[in-house]
Amino acid sequence: MLTLVEQAGASVGGAVYFVAAPALELLRELDYRERAGYERVQLAVATTAGAIDAVTWIAPPGNQYDVGAMPLEALAQHVRDSVGPSGRNDDYVYRLEQALAELGAPDPHITELSALLRR
């Protein structure tokens, strides 16, 4: 899980997928998958084609699974030891690092965490 902390002037990169409305079954499945600390939010997203409304799931600070700030070594150990219904948390970090690289938006914190996990 990744906790996002709101900061003025900051932005988050990613991919946006079009799903025909109403997609109720898909939303139910995603709500179930993202139930551990995430909240479904609707927000405006800037794309190369202009702004659109989108839905995403965000883990806000202070949710019941938020471990708070910790040294990167301790975080790596916590991630190594953690697994959920969707899989191992270290696999999540590796896939996140790969996805960010493919989007041309690598994150130094995720890259460093991945390197520690691979040791």
Long-range contacts (C-beta under 8 A, 24 or more apart in sequence): 1-36, 1-37, 1-38, 1-59, 1-65, 1-89, 1-92, 2-59, 2-96, 3-37, 3-59, 3-60, 3-61, 3-63, 3-66, 4-58, 4-59, 4-60, 5-61, 13-100, 13-103, 13-105, 14-103, 14-105, 15-99, 15-103, 16-45, 16-47, 16-52, 16-54, 27-55, 30-57, 31-57, 33-86, 36-65, 36-84, 37-63, 37-64, 37-65, 37-66, 38-63, 39-63, 72-109, 72-112, 72-113, 72-116, 73-116, 75-113, 76-113, 76-116, 76-117, 79-113, 79-117, 80-117, 90-117, 93-117
